[in-house]
């Protein structure tokens, strides 16, 4: 993670310029992409700190600490957005998904810096798998928040339940990926299959009146 702050600054700089130029409704997209990347950077610091304090093994840090820290960090920008701006359902889903994409993109950059970029085939498989995992976790939280947030009594419990579901899925993914071998490829395939199943279910089910299209 040496000089990762400099890498973040270089990637964030054009996004900041684009955000200032775009303005209006498009501004939110760039802001949440930056928020996702910043969440990834901060998660790396917190993960390292907790792993050192708890004297965790590499597997423990990957499968137990990282999923909790990363999912909590990813949901914080969304909670701020909900509390301050009271967005509509579609805006909630878009915000968490863009944030998840920003997080996954910067995480892939960190992986390349640590492990090199020689094996393009494996990097593509891992890149799609990791990106899909973060998107699945974001979809769990985003779609769930659309339901629980307008219901005041469910806000706290519902948010914790959604966060817990995302953490468990993230933890299973990290555990399988850390095992290597065939389990690693099962991890990469799992979120992609879930996304494909989600698209298939969306096409098969009739649209609800007044629902998202």
C-alpha positions, 0 to 999 in steps of 0.5 A: 500500500506504499504511496497509495494516497498519491495514486488516489489523488491522481485518479480522483483529480480528473473525477473532481474536474469532471464533477465540477464541469458536469454539475446538476444531476450528474454531480451526484454520480461523480461524488459517489464514485469518489466517495466509494474510492475514498471509502476503499482507501480509508478501509485499507487503513482501518483494516491494517490498524485492526489487524495489528491491534487484534493480532489477526492472521492473514486469513482472519483479517481477510475473512473476518475484519475486512468484510465488516470494515469495508461494508460499514465504510461503503454504507456511510456515504449512503446514510449521509445522503439519506439523512441530509437529502432524503432522495427518491428510491431510484436515487438511493439505488444509483448512489450505492451502486456507483459508490460500490463501483468506485470502491471496487475500481480502487480496490482493483488498482491497489491489487495491481500495485501489490501484485503486478499486472502480468497475468491478464486472464486472471486479472480479468476474472478477478476484476469482474468477480470482485467488482460483481461482489461489491455490486451485489453487496451494494444492491442488497443494501440499496434495494433494502434501504428503499423499503426500510428507510421510509418506515421509521420503525424499521430504519435502525433494525433494517439497516443493521440487517441489510448491513449484516447480510452484505457482510456475510456475503462479502465474508464468504467471498473473501474466504473462498478467494483466500483458499485459492485453487478451485474455491477461488474461482467459485468465489469469482463466479458466485457474484456474477451468477447472482447478478445474472440470476437477478437480471433473469428474474427481473425480465421474467417477473411482471413490472409492478405498477409505479415501480422502477422500470 
